Amino acid sequence: MFPPGTMPSLVVAACITVLLSGLSVVGTVQDAISGYYVTAAGRAAEIMLLSAGLLTGVVLVLRIGLEFGVALEVADELPRGVGQFGIALGAAAAAAAAFSLAGYARWRPLLAAGVAGAAGWGTYGLLTQVLGFGSVAATGAAAVVVGIATGLLRRGRGVAPLVVTLAGITPLLPGFTAYRGFFQLAVEGLAEGLVTVTVALGIGLALAAGVALGDFVARPRRASVTSFADTPPEADRQ
């Protein structure tokens, strides 16, 4: 039993967020961009299997619950405001740090993951709540911020960029959107559910592409190597 005032749908959405293949999607997009198409295809097949299992399990349980008269209604959007934004920002940092801790990270990666998670969600919150951006575009922009932070960490020592990437994108994973789509598939109908699930898929792809772009932007550039054809004749005679 949940404590009084708890929204069960938010609890289920948080559990779905943990099960989503965020890092696998990021790795798939990075492999596809880098030209490793066979690896990208293998990871894409893995993501499809994991997502199909998640979809089947949630929809099946929702249908069983409906048969027994138990329905988990989807919670409404949370109220917006300066105070709520600050609470959500702190929660995003705590979630990212906790996800890093689940990967047996030490204190330095914990701090870096918390900062990356707060920066990513802060960017998403500003774009959606202040500037009126859509969820897909705002997630992509926020993922670029996380990718830049990960790319900058490659230049330092003592912090694994992969840990920060996985933890930093955790607050941006479409767990609530995915649950809404699963609920619509089980209760409201196929058309509404497919639209919402497609939005969740678009958020996941924007998340992966944004992280890959940010990491590419922050990656240090190699110095160009001077070829023998560009060597002046005076240097050959010395």
ABEGO torsion letter per residue (X at the ends): XBBBGBBAAAAAAAAAAAABBAAAAAAAAAAAAAGBAAAAAAAAAAAAAAAAAAAAAAAAAAAAAAAAGBBBBBBBBBBBEAAAAAAAAAAAAAAAAAAAAAAGBBAAAAAAAAAAAAAAAAAAAAAAAAAGBBAAAAAAAAAAAAAAAAAAAAABBGBBAAAAAAAAAAAABBAAAAAAAAAAAAAAEAAAAAAAAAAAAAAAAAAAAAAAAAAAAABBBBBBBBBAAABBAAAAAX
